[in-house]
Amino acid sequence: MLKLKVHILFLYLLSAVVLRAQHHTSAKAAEAQAEDGDEHIKHGNYLMAIPVYEAELKKDPENAKLKYKLGVCYLNTRLNREQAVKYLELASKDHHNEPDVWLHLGIAYHLNNRLEDALLSFEKFKALKPKHDDEVDRYTRQVDNALKLMAHPVNVSFQNLGKDINSDEPDYFPFVNKDETFLVFTSRRKENRGGKKLEVDGYRSSDIYTSTLVNGHWTPAKNAGPMVNGNLDEQAVGLRWDGLEMYVYEDHIEKFGNIYVSTRQDEKSDFMKPKMLDVVINEFVETSGCLSEDGNTIFFARKEDVSDNTDLYMSRKLPNGKWGVPYPLPNNINTPYNEDMPFLAFDGQTLYFASEGHNSMGGYDLFKTVWNQKLNVFSNPENLGYPINTTDDDRSICVTADNRLAYISSFRASGHGELDLYRIKLKQEEPVSVIYTGNVFMGDTLPSSQPKNFGVTITVTNKKTNFEYYFNPHSKTGRFVMALPAGEYKVSAVAKGYMKLDEDFSVSDMGPVNAEHRKNFILKKARK
């Protein structure tokens, strides 16, 4: 009996040792897993850190530090910004957490447009870390700017460019030519030339894509090809108004931070291998640039070191065809924060750009200034307003030659995922009419079988508003002219002795607004 008791006691002690060892091993494994997440964050790869921390939080649901780290990860991605608020709110309830949780929670509220909550969180952070007043004061100013700008939104409308252009990966930096018939942009999608591998930030390397306008619609996005795109990062950062010269930012490790130019012979040709711009332009780290319509002035963004903030510079072309020594734009344009992505409008005077300074409502905002070429002075920048700008980063804009439309990239809840490309109507007062000319044919299209008199009535009904337009073709020729604003329509054509024609009709205001489009209708003879 004693031997049995001793044996049982031995087994109990052995199992306790094993359990402690297993617990120690599992704790070590959990610690290693969490360290994997920390390592991802160290490299800015918040995407890959999220599943690591979520798996650990399932094992330890009360771990406030994991909630805090998850909140920071969601804050630094565009997967679900509401999740950032959720986890940071939970983390803020644990008094053992760092005071920084209130700073990050304030930023999360700000990005989710919970502006009053953001101000309260920033105040709590300031009370705990008064030495960080300057940092928090800047965030507070951005929230105040957002409150003012959102109280008076500008009258614009947004049109997502759709699945033929946008993907579920980041799509950004769109540029169109003068006639709005050619589009270039940048994307970090799976099918990129270097898309099989993830970069350190969890995304794929960027490639440049193009599209052309056909019958009022953008054709499916097409990779610009091996002459332009390699296995690393290429980004479109500018397009000349004729669409024959594209400005490219390349990050190829050994050639970090330079602006290149890629040209093509005509609108049907592919872009050639980019060549680096003059060395006087690419002296330090250059990230973006644009050229004036006459080709004699270039604006670009530069920083002297990778860790510096970018400023806007300009250079003029010399009589010998070389670029002159660049000089920074004045202090009413450049701020202590980042300025980037300059875009000079077709008028040669209006300069658009992105800035983290001025009266930004959060991150980068888009601004415009008017350049007086004779005096070489720039007006004080004007914020383009909400909803063009948001509490998130708004980095680039391309405005069409008639100043009626703009193309931007933006993160919106209604998008296809991550950054999407949008077309904005800037002037809402007077919708542009698209001209259609054509003929009504009776029975068939043979001239000999057409009647001497065309008694036809064409009714075009807007499907959204039910507003009706009436057109009567010429009584002798059957020729007609229709002027219609963009929209979806139902067309009906009626003539005695012929079957009624009913047809769906889509009108797009993309492309040259003064161009005439052809449209014919054929009425079949009524059965006797």
C-alpha positions as CSV (number, residue, x, y, z in Angstrom):
1,M,0.0,0.0,0.0
2,L,2.9,2.4,0.9
3,K,4.6,1.6,-2.4
4,L,1.3,2.5,-4.2
5,K,1.0,5.8,-2.4
6,V,4.7,6.7,-3.2
7,H,4.1,5.8,-6.8
8,I,1.0,8.0,-7.0
9,L,2.8,10.8,-5.3
10,F,5.7,10.5,-7.8
11,L,3.3,10.6,-10.7
12,Y,1.6,13.7,-9.2
13,L,4.9,15.5,-8.8
14,L,6.0,14.5,-12.3
15,S,2.8,15.7,-13.8
16,A,3.2,19.0,-12.0
17,V,6.7,19.4,-13.4
18,V,5.5,18.6,-16.9
19,L,2.6,21.0,-16.6
20,R,5.0,23.8,-15.4
21,A,7.3,23.0,-18.3
22,Q,4.4,23.0,-20.8
23,H,3.2,26.3,-19.3
24,H,6.7,27.7,-19.6
25,T,7.0,26.5,-23.1
26,S,3.6,27.9,-24.2
27,A,4.4,31.2,-22.5
28,K,7.7,31.3,-24.4
29,A,5.8,30.5,-27.6
30,A,3.3,33.2,-27.0
31,E,6.1,35.6,-26.2
32,A,7.8,34.6,-29.5
33,Q,4.6,35.1,-31.4
34,A,4.1,38.6,-29.9
35,E,7.7,39.4,-30.8
36,D,7.0,38.4,-34.4
37,G,4.2,41.0,-34.4
38,D,6.6,43.6,-32.8
39,E,9.1,42.8,-35.5
40,H,6.5,43.4,-38.3
41,I,5.6,46.8,-36.7
42,K,9.3,47.7,-36.5
43,H,9.4,47.5,-40.3
44,G,6.1,49.3,-40.8
45,N,4.3,46.1,-41.7
46,Y,1.1,46.6,-39.7
47,L,-0.9,44.3,-42.1
48,M,1.1,41.2,-41.1
49,A,1.2,42.1,-37.5
50,I,-2.6,42.1,-37.2
51,P,-3.3,38.3,-37.5
52,V,-0.3,37.6,-35.1
53,Y,-1.8,39.9,-32.4
54,E,-5.4,38.7,-33.0
55,A,-4.3,35.1,-32.5
56,E,-2.5,35.9,-29.3
57,L,-5.5,38.0,-28.0
58,K,-7.8,34.9,-28.5
59,K,-5.5,33.0,-26.1
60,D,-5.3,36.0,-23.6
61,P,-8.5,38.0,-24.0
62,E,-7.8,40.4,-21.1
63,N,-4.3,41.4,-22.4
64,A,-4.6,45.2,-22.6
65,K,-1.2,45.6,-24.3
66,L,-2.3,43.3,-27.2
67,K,-5.4,45.4,-27.6
68,Y,-3.3,48.5,-27.7
69,K,-1.0,47.1,-30.3
70,L,-3.9,45.8,-32.4
71,G,-5.5,49.3,-32.2
72,V,-2.2,50.9,-33.5
73,C,-2.1,48.3,-36.3
74,Y,-5.6,49.0,-37.5
75,L,-4.9,52.7,-37.2
76,N,-2.0,52.4,-39.6
77,T,-3.9,50.4,-42.2
78,R,-7.1,51.1,-44.1
79,L,-8.6,47.7,-43.4
80,N,-11.1,48.9,-40.8
81,R,-10.5,52.1,-39.0
82,E,-13.5,51.4,-36.7
83,Q,-11.5,48.5,-35.3
84,A,-8.8,50.9,-34.3
85,V,-11.3,52.8,-32.1
86,K,-12.6,49.5,-30.7
87,Y,-9.3,48.2,-29.5
88,L,-7.9,51.5,-28.4
89,E,-11.0,52.2,-26.3
90,L,-10.6,48.8,-24.6
91,A,-6.9,49.5,-24.0
92,S,-7.6,52.9,-22.6
93,K,-9.6,51.3,-19.7
94,D,-6.5,49.6,-18.4
95,H,-4.6,52.1,-16.2
96,H,-1.4,50.1,-16.7
97,N,-1.2,51.0,-20.3
98,E,1.1,53.7,-21.6
99,P,-0.4,57.3,-21.8
100,D,0.3,57.1,-25.6
101,V,-3.0,55.1,-25.8
102,W,-4.9,58.4,-25.5
103,L,-2.9,60.0,-28.3
104,H,-3.5,57.1,-30.6
105,L,-7.2,56.9,-29.6
106,G,-7.5,60.6,-30.4
107,I,-6.0,60.0,-33.8
108,A,-8.4,57.1,-34.4
109,Y,-11.4,59.2,-33.4
110,H,-10.1,62.0,-35.8
111,L,-9.9,59.5,-38.8
112,N,-13.4,58.3,-38.0
113,N,-14.7,61.9,-37.9
114,R,-15.5,61.7,-34.2
115,L,-14.0,65.1,-33.8
116,E,-15.3,66.0,-30.3
117,D,-14.1,62.7,-28.9
118,A,-10.7,63.3,-30.5
119,L,-10.3,66.6,-28.7
120,L,-11.2,64.9,-25.3
121,S,-8.6,62.2,-25.9
122,F,-5.9,64.7,-26.8
123,E,-6.6,66.6,-23.6
124,K,-6.2,63.4,-21.5
125,F,-2.9,62.7,-23.2
126,K,-1.7,66.3,-22.6
127,A,-2.5,65.9,-18.9
128,L,-0.4,62.8,-18.7
129,K,2.4,63.9,-20.9
130,P,2.6,67.7,-20.8
131,K,6.1,67.7,-22.5
132,H,4.4,66.6,-25.7
133,D,2.3,69.8,-26.0
134,D,3.6,70.8,-29.4
135,E,2.7,67.4,-31.0
136,V,-0.8,67.3,-29.5
137,D,-1.4,71.0,-30.3
138,R,-0.8,70.2,-33.9
139,Y,-3.4,67.4,-33.9
140,T,-5.8,69.7,-32.0
141,R,-5.4,72.4,-34.7
142,Q,-6.2,69.8,-37.4
143,V,-9.4,68.8,-35.6
144,D,-10.4,72.4,-35.3
145,N,-9.7,72.9,-39.0
146,A,-11.8,69.8,-39.8
147,L,-14.7,71.1,-37.7
148,K,-14.6,74.4,-39.7
149,L,-14.2,72.9,-43.1
150,M,-16.8,70.2,-42.6
151,A,-19.3,72.8,-41.4
152,H,-19.2,74.4,-44.9
153,P,-18.7,71.6,-47.5
154,V,-17.9,72.5,-51.1
155,N,-20.4,71.5,-53.8
156,V,-18.8,68.6,-55.6
157,S,-19.8,65.1,-56.5
158,F,-17.7,61.9,-56.7
159,Q,-17.8,59.1,-59.2
160,N,-15.8,56.0,-58.5
161,L,-14.0,54.9,-61.6
162,G,-15.3,51.3,-61.1
163,K,-13.8,47.8,-61.1
164,D,-12.3,48.2,-64.6
165,I,-9.9,50.7,-63.1
166,N,-9.9,50.1,-59.3
167,S,-8.8,47.0,-57.5
168,D,-9.0,45.8,-53.9
169,E,-5.3,47.0,-53.5
170,P,-4.2,50.6,-53.3
171,D,-4.8,52.6,-56.6
172,Y,-3.6,56.1,-56.5
173,F,-1.9,59.2,-58.3
174,P,-4.3,59.5,-61.3
175,F,-3.5,61.8,-64.2
176,V,-5.4,62.5,-67.4
177,N,-4.4,64.3,-70.6
178,K,-6.0,67.6,-71.8
179,D,-8.9,65.9,-73.6
180,E,-9.6,63.4,-70.8
181,T,-9.1,60.5,-73.1
182,F,-6.0,58.9,-71.5
183,L,-5.4,58.0,-67.9
184,V,-2.3,56.9,-66.0
185,F,-2.2,55.8,-62.4
186,T,-0.2,53.7,-59.9
187,S,-1.3,50.5,-58.3
188,R,0.1,47.9,-55.8
189,R,-2.0,44.9,-57.1
190,K,-1.1,41.2,-57.1
191,E,-0.6,41.0,-60.9
192,N,2.2,43.6,-60.9
193,R,5.5,42.6,-62.3
194,G,6.9,42.4,-58.8
195,G,3.6,41.5,-57.2
196,K,4.3,38.0,-56.2
197,K,6.4,39.1,-53.2
198,L,5.3,41.3,-50.4
199,E,7.5,44.3,-49.4
200,V,8.5,45.1,-45.8
201,D,5.3,47.2,-45.3
202,G,3.0,44.2,-46.3
203,Y,2.1,45.6,-49.7
204,R,3.3,44.7,-53.2
205,S,5.6,46.8,-55.2
206,S,3.9,49.5,-57.3
207,D,3.4,49.5,-61.1
208,I,2.1,52.1,-63.5
209,Y,-1.2,51.4,-65.3
210,T,-3.0,53.1,-68.2
211,S,-6.5,53.3,-69.7
212,T,-8.1,55.0,-72.7
213,L,-11.6,56.4,-73.1
214,V,-13.8,54.5,-75.5
215,N,-17.4,55.5,-76.0
216,G,-17.5,57.4,-72.8
217,H,-16.0,54.6,-70.6
218,W,-12.5,53.8,-69.4
219,T,-11.1,50.6,-70.8
220,P,-9.9,48.0,-68.3
221,A,-6.6,49.1,-66.7
222,K,-3.6,47.8,-68.5
223,N,0.0,47.5,-67.1
224,A,2.3,50.0,-68.8
225,G,4.6,47.1,-69.6
226,P,8.2,46.0,-69.1
227,M,9.7,49.2,-70.6
228,V,8.2,51.2,-67.7
229,N,7.6,48.7,-64.9
230,G,10.2,46.5,-63.3
231,N,10.2,44.2,-60.2
232,L,10.5,47.1,-57.8
233,D,8.6,50.4,-57.3
234,E,7.5,52.7,-60.2
235,Q,4.9,55.5,-59.7
236,A,3.3,57.9,-62.1
237,V,3.8,61.4,-60.6
238,G,2.9,63.6,-63.5
239,L,1.6,63.6,-67.1
240,R,2.2,66.3,-69.8
241,W,-1.1,67.8,-71.2
242,D,-0.7,66.1,-74.6
243,G,-0.4,62.7,-72.9
244,L,2.9,61.9,-74.6
245,E,5.3,62.5,-71.7
246,M,4.9,60.9,-68.3
247,Y,6.9,61.6,-65.1
248,V,7.9,58.6,-63.1
249,Y,9.3,58.2,-59.6
250,E,11.5,55.1,-59.3
251,D,12.7,53.5,-56.1
252,H,15.1,50.8,-57.2
253,I,17.3,50.8,-54.0
254,E,20.5,51.7,-55.9
255,K,18.7,54.7,-57.5
256,F,16.5,55.8,-54.7
257,G,14.4,58.9,-55.0
258,N,14.7,60.3,-58.5
259,I,12.3,61.6,-61.2
260,Y,12.4,60.1,-64.6
261,V,10.6,60.9,-67.8
262,S,9.1,58.4,-70.2
263,T,7.9,59.4,-73.7
264,R,5.9,57.9,-76.5
265,Q,5.5,58.8,-80.2
266,D,1.7,59.1,-80.3
267,E,-1.5,58.2,-78.5
268,K,-1.4,54.6,-79.8
269,S,2.2,53.9,-78.8
270,D,3.6,52.5,-75.6
271,F,5.7,54.5,-73.3
272,M,9.5,53.9,-73.7
273,K,12.0,53.2,-71.0
274,P,12.2,56.2,-68.5
275,K,15.2,58.4,-68.6
276,M,16.4,60.3,-65.5
277,L,15.8,64.0,-65.6
278,D,18.7,66.4,-65.6
279,V,21.1,65.8,-62.6
280,V,20.5,69.4,-61.4
281,I,16.8,68.3,-60.8
282,N,17.8,64.9,-59.2
283,E,20.5,66.2,-56.9
284,F,19.0,64.9,-53.6
285,V,15.8,62.9,-53.0
286,E,13.0,63.9,-55.4
287,T,9.5,62.4,-55.1
288,S,7.3,64.0,-57.7
289,G,7.1,66.7,-60.4
290,C,5.1,68.4,-63.1
291,L,5.9,70.5,-66.2
292,S,4.2,73.7,-67.5
293,E,2.3,73.5,-70.8
294,D,5.1,75.3,-72.7
295,G,7.7,72.9,-71.2
296,N,9.8,75.7,-69.8
297,T,9.1,75.4,-66.0
298,I,9.2,72.4,-63.7
299,F,7.8,72.2,-60.2
300,F,8.9,69.3,-58.1
301,A,9.2,68.0,-54.5
302,R,12.6,67.5,-52.9
303,K,14.2,66.6,-49.6
304,E,17.9,66.6,-48.9
305,D,17.8,63.4,-46.9
306,V,15.4,60.4,-46.6
307,S,14.5,61.5,-43.0
308,D,13.8,65.1,-44.0
309,N,10.5,66.7,-44.9
310,T,9.8,67.4,-48.6
311,D,9.5,71.0,-49.9
312,L,8.4,72.3,-53.3
313,Y,11.0,73.6,-55.7
314,M,10.9,75.1,-59.2
315,S,13.4,75.4,-62.1
316,R,13.3,77.2,-65.4
317,K,14.7,76.0,-68.7
318,L,17.8,77.9,-69.9
319,P,18.3,79.1,-73.5
320,N,20.7,76.1,-74.0
321,G,17.9,73.7,-73.2
322,K,19.3,72.7,-69.8
323,W,17.5,73.2,-66.5
324,G,18.6,76.1,-64.3
325,V,19.5,75.7,-60.7
326,P,16.3,74.9,-58.7
327,Y,15.2,77.1,-55.8
328,P,12.5,76.4,-53.2
329,L,9.1,78.0,-53.3
330,P,8.6,80.8,-50.7
331,N,7.6,80.2,-47.0
332,N,4.0,81.0,-47.6
333,I,3.9,77.7,-49.6
334,N,6.6,75.5,-47.9
335,T,6.0,74.8,-44.2
336,P,7.9,72.9,-41.6
337,Y,5.9,69.8,-42.6
338,N,5.8,67.9,-45.9
339,E,4.7,69.4,-49.2
340,D,4.4,67.1,-52.2
341,M,2.7,66.2,-55.6
342,P,2.7,69.6,-57.3
343,F,0.3,69.9,-60.3
344,L,0.3,73.0,-62.5
345,A,-3.1,73.7,-64.2
346,F,-3.5,74.2,-67.9
347,D,-3.8,78.0,-67.3
348,G,-0.1,78.0,-66.2
349,Q,-1.0,79.9,-63.1
350,T,-2.9,77.7,-60.7
351,L,-0.6,75.4,-58.8
352,Y,-2.2,72.5,-56.8
353,F,-0.2,70.6,-54.2
354,A,-0.5,68.4,-51.1
355,S,0.7,69.6,-47.7
356,E,0.6,68.4,-44.1
357,G,0.9,72.0,-43.0
358,H,-1.3,75.2,-43.5
359,N,-4.9,74.5,-42.3
360,S,-4.8,70.8,-43.0
361,M,-7.8,68.9,-41.6
362,G,-5.7,65.8,-41.1
363,G,-2.6,64.3,-42.7
364,Y,-2.0,65.6,-46.2
365,D,-4.6,68.0,-47.6
366,L,-4.9,69.4,-51.1
367,F,-4.3,73.1,-51.7
368,K,-4.1,75.6,-54.5
369,T,-2.1,78.8,-55.0
370,V,-2.0,81.3,-57.9
371,W,1.4,82.0,-59.4
372,N,2.1,85.4,-60.8
373,Q,4.8,84.6,-63.4
374,K,5.8,88.2,-64.0
375,L,6.4,89.0,-60.3
376,N,7.2,85.3,-59.5
377,V,5.0,85.4,-56.4
378,F,2.5,82.9,-55.1
379,S,-0.8,83.7,-53.4
380,N,-1.5,82.2,-49.9
381,P,-2.6,78.6,-50.3
382,E,-6.3,77.8,-50.2
383,N,-7.6,74.5,-48.8
384,L,-9.8,72.8,-51.5
385,G,-12.3,72.0,-48.7
386,Y,-14.3,69.1,-47.5
387,P,-15.2,66.5,-49.0
388,I,-12.3,66.8,-51.5
389,N,-10.1,66.7,-48.4
390,T,-10.8,64.4,-45.5
391,T,-9.3,63.7,-42.1
392,D,-7.1,61.1,-43.8
393,D,-4.2,61.6,-46.3
394,D,-5.3,63.3,-49.6
395,R,-2.1,63.3,-51.7
396,S,-2.7,64.1,-55.3
397,I,-5.1,65.9,-57.7
398,C,-5.3,66.3,-61.5
399,V,-7.7,69.0,-62.7
400,T,-8.9,68.9,-66.3
401,A,-8.0,71.7,-68.8
402,D,-11.4,73.4,-68.4
403,N,-11.3,73.3,-64.6
404,R,-14.6,71.5,-64.6
405,L,-13.4,68.1,-63.3
406,A,-10.6,66.6,-61.2
407,Y,-9.2,63.1,-60.6
408,I,-8.1,62.1,-57.1
409,S,-7.3,59.0,-55.1
410,S,-9.2,58.6,-51.8
411,F,-10.1,56.1,-49.2
412,R,-13.9,55.9,-48.9
413,A,-16.2,53.4,-47.2
414,S,-18.0,52.9,-50.5
415,G,-14.9,52.1,-52.5
416,H,-13.6,48.8,-53.7
417,G,-10.9,48.5,-51.0
418,E,-7.9,50.6,-49.9
419,L,-7.3,53.7,-52.1
420,D,-9.6,54.1,-55.1
421,L,-9.6,56.5,-58.0
422,Y,-12.4,59.0,-58.3
423,R,-13.6,61.6,-60.8
424,I,-14.9,64.8,-59.2
425,K,-17.3,67.3,-60.7
426,L,-16.1,70.6,-59.4
427,K,-18.7,72.9,-61.0
428,Q,-22.3,71.7,-60.2
429,E,-24.3,74.8,-61.3
430,E,-24.3,74.1,-65.1
431,P,-24.3,70.5,-66.2
432,V,-22.5,70.1,-69.5
433,S,-24.6,68.8,-72.5
434,V,-23.2,66.2,-74.8
435,I,-24.1,66.6,-78.5
436,Y,-25.4,63.6,-80.5
437,T,-26.1,63.8,-84.2
438,G,-27.5,61.1,-86.4
439,N,-30.4,60.0,-88.6
440,V,-33.6,58.1,-88.2
441,F,-33.9,55.3,-90.8
442,M,-37.3,54.0,-91.7
443,G,-37.5,50.2,-92.3
444,D,-33.8,49.9,-93.4
445,T,-30.8,52.1,-94.1
446,L,-31.1,52.1,-97.9
447,P,-31.5,55.7,-99.2
448,S,-33.9,54.6,-101.9
449,S,-36.4,53.1,-99.5
450,Q,-36.6,56.2,-97.2
451,P,-39.9,58.2,-97.2
452,K,-40.2,61.7,-98.6
453,N,-41.4,62.9,-95.2
454,F,-40.2,61.9,-91.8
455,G,-43.0,62.3,-89.2
456,V,-41.0,61.0,-86.2
457,T,-41.0,62.0,-82.5
458,I,-38.1,61.1,-80.3
459,T,-38.7,61.2,-76.5
460,V,-35.7,60.8,-74.2
461,T,-36.5,60.2,-70.5
462,N,-34.0,60.5,-67.7
463,K,-34.3,57.3,-65.6
464,K,-33.4,59.0,-62.4
465,T,-35.4,62.2,-62.6
466,N,-38.1,61.2,-65.2
467,F,-37.5,64.5,-66.9
468,E,-38.4,64.2,-70.6
469,Y,-36.6,65.7,-73.7
470,Y,-38.3,65.9,-77.1
471,F,-36.6,65.9,-80.5
472,N,-38.1,66.0,-84.0
473,P,-35.8,64.9,-86.8
474,H,-35.7,67.0,-90.0
475,S,-38.9,66.2,-92.0
476,K,-37.1,65.8,-95.3
477,T,-33.8,64.0,-94.2
478,G,-34.5,62.3,-90.9
479,R,-31.4,64.0,-89.4
480,F,-31.5,65.1,-85.8
481,V,-29.4,66.8,-83.1
482,M,-29.7,65.9,-79.4
483,A,-28.1,67.8,-76.5
484,L,-28.2,65.8,-73.3
485,P,-26.5,66.0,-69.9
486,A,-24.7,62.9,-68.6
487,G,-27.1,60.3,-67.3
488,E,-29.0,57.1,-68.0
489,Y,-32.0,57.4,-70.4
490,K,-34.8,55.6,-72.0
491,V,-35.3,56.5,-75.7
492,S,-38.6,56.1,-77.5
493,A,-39.1,56.9,-81.2
494,V,-42.6,56.9,-82.7
495,A,-43.8,57.2,-86.3
496,K,-47.1,56.3,-88.0
497,G,-46.9,52.9,-89.8
498,Y,-43.8,51.8,-87.9
499,M,-43.1,49.9,-84.7
500,K,-42.3,51.9,-81.6
501,L,-38.6,51.9,-80.8
502,D,-37.6,51.6,-77.1
503,E,-33.9,51.6,-76.2
504,D,-31.8,52.2,-73.2
505,F,-29.2,55.0,-73.7
506,S,-26.2,56.0,-71.6
507,V,-24.7,59.5,-71.9
508,S,-21.2,60.1,-70.6
509,D,-19.6,63.6,-70.2
510,M,-16.1,62.1,-70.2
511,G,-13.7,63.2,-72.8
512,P,-13.9,66.4,-75.0
513,V,-17.3,68.1,-74.1
514,N,-17.4,69.9,-77.5
515,A,-17.1,66.7,-79.5
516,E,-20.1,65.5,-81.5
517,H,-21.1,61.8,-81.1
518,R,-23.0,59.7,-83.7
519,K,-26.2,57.9,-83.0
520,N,-28.7,56.4,-85.4
521,F,-32.1,54.9,-84.9
522,I,-33.8,52.3,-87.2
523,L,-37.6,51.9,-87.0
524,K,-39.1,48.7,-88.3
525,K,-42.3,48.6,-90.3
526,A,-45.4,47.8,-88.4
527,R,-47.0,44.4,-89.1
528,K,-50.3,44.5,-91.0
